[in-house]
């Protein structure tokens, strides 16, 4: 073979080897990253909505949902841990279609926001999620407000953006609070909404930054629409509706009921005064039911404060409105029901309960007591005062 041909073949072979090496060294295409947001459902643990991160493999088209909202009700001590505030949730990686199946059957809307991440950010986020989903890493201590399924999504995105998400959200606020968001979202289930309102202390009334209010998946979705990348482009490249929403949505703002509470409290107080003059014994029976309910509620709030990790209920002023001392009124109420005069201790406890309620009303005028419980004061203070006036009149 001539030298020129041998040289040409060697050169061609060298080029082929070089190109093959480049092909082998070229990184795989980066995954596509999205955030899926599920609208609120009808069960009490669905009221706040939900979200997850979806990772799409560009080679196979396989879409994996990284969902931080799983818990196991069959694990030992689940109920006790739930009551005491030591919930354990975990991250699960599962096919998107499997994750969406229950939302489709429940009629809950689902949308996805596809993010404009660069290749390095997308690969880093996908790798971090896969590592986090391993059994030894998946579990975490759940907190309703500061460490839940939505804040875990927020924090994962923030790490992928080198802190860029928090920088844009931490200094801005819409005036929402843990209380306003919780009561608003729970409002379709009134027992749940009033439970949040009653059981939450001043911890729940501080205005939240956009970063903090992302404990609500729908708020995080709204904030992501406004986030910009370093080059000024929006973080969200596109949005897509995956499932339609077929059930009622919660109100846009926390409902206000101060006026109904005021008139209800005054009317009930007038009814107490009227019944006290005409039918004191039937009134005593009704008062005993009220004191039992108030006392038991107060004991539960006291337990929430000193016996659980639910910090949102610690230091709750409503314990002076639903006073545990009401339980000490029951023996005196029994005496009234039998047509006898209550003992001196009964009359003292009556005014102590009414005075405690008045203290809560006074605290509303102090700027350093921010708890939003005016409705409960307007409803209960007139009733406590009227019962004290009827059953423990001052000489």
Protein Blocks (a to p, Z undefined) as FASTA:
>chain_A
ZZklmmmmmmmmmmmmmmmmmmmmpccdddddddddddddfbfklmnopaddddddfkno
pacdddfkbccfkbghklmmmmnopaccddddddfklmmmmmmmnopacddddddddfkl
mmmmmmmmmmmmpmklmpccddfklocfklmmmmmmmmmnnommmmmmmmgcehiafklm
mmmmmmmmmmlmmmmmmmpcfklmcccdfklmmmpmklmmmmmmmpccfkopafblbdcd
fbdcfbdcddfbdcdfklmmmmmmmmmmmmmmmmmmmmmmlmmmmmmmmmmmmmmmmmmm
mmmmmmccblklgoiaklmmmgfklmmmmmmmmmmmnopacdfklmmmmmmmmmmmmmmm
mmmmpmklmbccklmmmmmmmmmmmmmmmmmccZZ
